[in-house]
Amino acid sequence: MKTINILTSTIALLAISTSSQAQENLVINGSFEQTHGHVRSPGVYFLADSISSANNTTVDLYSNESKGIYYSVPTNYMGEQLTKKNNNYAGILAYYADETGIFNAKPGYQKYSEYIQLAFVQPLEAGKVYAINFDVSLSEQSDYAVSGLGVYISNSKTDLKNNSFLNIIPQFVCADIVANKDWTTLGGTYVAKGGERYITLGCFNRFMEAKKITEPNTNNSRKAYYYIDEVGVSLVPAKPDEMTGILSGSCFKLNNLNFETNKSVILENSYAELKSLAVFLKTYPYITVFIDGHTDVTGSNQHNDQLSEDRAMAVKAYLILAGIEKDRLKARGYGENYPIDTQTENNLENRRVEITVCATK
């Protein structure tokens, strides 16, 4: 996490020109066409060259040359969808609404989520600007749709040993519910730190909202299942004086944001920090931000959850009064779940509000 002054932020900015779309795709097998075997069963993503799973889950592969109807194109067990191009696409279960669990008595696991991981032809170069894009389509047999679909770019492979959501901040995430059953292109931009070799696609639950899209008392698959195709990362020939669009993927801690003790009332000495944030958001009116409240571990879980949410909502209310559109502001409370200092119970560093810029409108 970065700690910076909003007014003097060195976030890189750019506008993607249409010519950048013609640049070489650096993702190996981003259209899932290179395979070494027939698609006959679920979870056979490994048949597609350079494809892996980022956690202990499986990813489906679909093909119009499939030997089984369940994983064929266009008709398969999750719906009907043509490829965006060529013959193949992939599929992930992004969210599973296990509300009642196996015994129908209490909530189930509700943390299962699948991720596709692909490799680059060569490492990304430090300081270079890259365009990221991929196509998604919500399957017809999905009863849910979610936001939070995005990408995470890394130097090494992500290899979580369980089947849970990845607890990481992606470089790009879609803040809107993705419910379109036709192909929709999602994308963002990224300035490389240097040496990045992998891109991971999936649902990042810290930025996720789930919405049930089927009528009550209908067949409930409890899934938000997405087809994915045409994953691309390409170099953008941008110069510093051409940069006019916000880059995503940075988390900012508001250093001088204080509240009355055990309340969500913002103290007057915090207004300068919030004014700086409002200026930042007015300067770049096409971005969406997440406002996350956190507490230390003193007090009950229920109290801390409510207090952190109330403080995030207080920041949101201030920004709305300052002229920022409310649909650009996503306020959440995490209570004591994400401490910075895990050794001290009553720690000022853990009582914080964070601003995360990881979505473009």
MOBELBEL-V980306 format. One record per helix or strand. SS is the DSSP state (~ for helix, > for strand). FROM is the first residue (numbers start at 0). TO is the last residue. Records with the same first field share a line. If there is no record, write none. Layout:
SS = FROM-TO ; FROM-TO
This chain:
> = 1-1 ; 12-12 ; 26-26 ; 34-34 ; 47-47 ; 50-52 ; 59-62 ; 70-71 ; 74-75 ; 78-79 ; 87-95 ; 111-111 ; 115-119 ; 128-137 ; 143-145 ; 148-153 ; 163-163 ; 171-172 ; 177-177 ; 183-190 ; 197-202 ; 209-211 ; 222-234 ; 245-245 ; 249-252 ; 258-258 ; 265-265 ; 286-293 ; 328-332 ; 351-359
~ = 5-7 ; 17-21 ; 44-46 ; 204-206 ; 239-241 ; 267-282 ; 300-320 ; 325-327 ; 347-349
